[in-house]
Amino acid sequence: MGKLHSIESAAEFLGGLSPWTIRAWLTQGRLTRVKVGSRTMVREAELIALAQPETPAQAAARNSSRRELAREAR
């Protein structure tokens, strides 16, 4: 399963982000929550993957979908 981080530990692991950012990413689905009893944990492997730089193709796909959403909103 790998190492698990609490929300606070995950925020620190990613360079001192706000724990609220981690909570938002969990809500948005950018991270997957793992419940351990009543605690919400995040897999370290997901944090590492999230911290990897985007490839140009990934950035283009992300920007393309944002442009499409903006067009639909008009």
Summary of the structure (lengths in Angstrom):
residues: 74
radius of gyration: 14.8
end to end distance: 44.3
largest distance: 44.5
contacts: 165
relative contact order: 0.16
helix: 58%
strand: 16%
